[in-house]
Amino acid sequence: MKEVTGNLQVKNGKYYVLVNLYDRSGKRSIKWVALGLDARGNKKAAKARMAEVLDEYNRSQRKLMRAVSKKKAPEQFIQRREEIQSQPIAEFLTDWIDSASNRLQPSTIDGYMKMVNGRITEFFGNSGITIGDLAGEDLNDFYAYLEDSGLSGTSALRYHGLIHAAFSYAVKKELLDDNPCDHADHPKRERYRALFYSEDELRDLLMAARESPIYIPVMLAAYYGLRRSEALGLKWSNIDFQSKTISISHKVIEANVDGKYQAKGFDRMKNQSSNRTLPLIEDVENELLYHRQQQSMNAAVLRGAYCHDCDDYVCTDATGQLMRPNFISVQFGKLLKDNGFRHIRYHDLRHTCASLLLKNGIPMKAIQEWLGALNIRGNSQHFCSSGLLKQGELGGKNGTAACNKRIK
């Protein structure tokens, strides 16, 4: 390949480098590289910066030639690299999501595709920017667009995470020289302050929820700190009434099935620590046994109209249908509003469970195992900011026995 050359150009009062790039056949293409310098009084600085840009391009080209020399099929590798670098952003990200689907959670895939088909396509779709062209400045413009559209820093950071992961894969496979995300100012995550109920508030909530269709999911979240997907995924076959244990090993999420969103169960949990076996608390056991009787009575009354496809699931509605995750959230908000309770999210029952255990002297390590949390320090930040936990108070007993003793 020919050496990369270039010259200074002025456009709209700014300095640019007009870079001459050559493909394998010697055909020239040009690329405008902004230097971020005003044309007035910056010629010397612009020349120095141009030298740096051309040196960077030539070093990249030499790196490519070294990579090519190690390939068994160099021509195919170069062709593949050129094809990838000419892909539009949304197309490349879609291909990466598809290639990574075997190691991503279904909900993650669905969320990524919503990002790609939504704001990523809206911003990059008609820009003409390919993944070979994408620069840190382009990403900064995209992040500013996300902020202007009302997205929080935490939500914008998810877009950054998707783009960074996809481009890191391309760099690893030597299809790109570097990751443009490394040259961008990524969005900042807002500091989150967890909400949770006091013991009295939780007691009042459980009393009010007894006649609610979501009483069982609320109780499970309050006693065990289950995530919404874990509560809905609980099966009768995972509850051992003889050994007095309850196993968390299945989840239910909203999944895209043939273009329609519906509740669907998966054995693959959020992380390895999410799979856990906990003691069956006596109060919970009594409520579950009563609930199972209610399910049997509903089936007897409705007969053929009762759905038996989900008989092994604990959290079904009066007709035997599996409860949808969004139904839980909507009904939980309605429950709080109808009873004049302070607003929290359903997920904040998980924080409530942890905070009450912590208040009763249970070490964070034991609470981590009880909740099936992957990172103990990530959870502790919620409570340090609320005064329930001092920095450094993370040690202590392991296992779920301590938690069970205090809950009983």
Helices and strands as residue ranges (DSSP letters): E 5-11, E 14-22, E 28-38, H 43-69, H 74-85, H 89-99, G 101-103, H 106-115, I 116-120, H 121-124, H 136-148, H 153-172, G 180-183, H 199-209, H 215-224, H 228-233, G 236-238, E 239-240, E 245-248, E 251-257, E 260-266, G 272-274, E 276-279, H 282-302, G 303-305, H 325-338, H 348-359, H 364-371, H 376-384, H 401-407
